[in-house]
Amino acid sequence: QVQVVESGGGLVQPEGSLTLSCLASGFTFSRTRMSWYRQAPGKERELVAGSSRFGETVYADSVKGRFTISRNNVNNTVYLQMNSLKTHDTAMYYCNAIGTWGQYNYWGQGTQVTVSS
């Protein structure tokens, strides 16, 4: 049974920090590209950060230097460390898992991040 479960969201003040976690099961995590996306109300879902099976990373320009994606292939978890949070980072954050050859594409239910004073 495939599971992709995010956690760690919440309310944080501007310039604060949060770390999101995504625990995955039911597929070969080490051979899977793991990414974080976000969707704000009234906006399209956008890529925040991605990590290839080899640990190569990509980031949206808006989060470069502030967010860090990392993965642990032993405990099947991908993290998103978010620093210097801005009000425009407020969104639902989703974890995504794509197989090496695109043979599967799984999404979590999302975790809400709200940046507000």
ZIVENVEN-V381598 format. One line per field, one symbol per residue. ss: DSSP state (h for helix, s for strand, l for the rest). psi: psi as a letter, one per 20 degrees, with the letter a starting at -180 (. if undefined). A space follows every 50 residues. Layout:
# ZIVENVEN-V381598
ss = ???
psi = ???
This chain:
# ZIVENVEN-V381598
ss = llsssssllssslllllsssssssslllhhhssssssssllllllsssss slllllssslllllllssssssllllssssssllllhhhlsssssssssl llllssslllsssssll
psi = pppooqrirapqqqjaqqpqqopqrjrngijpppqprqoqpjrqpqpgqq prhjjpqqqqhiipihqpqrqoigjlpqqoporlqrhiiprppqppppqh kjiqoqqriqppppoq.
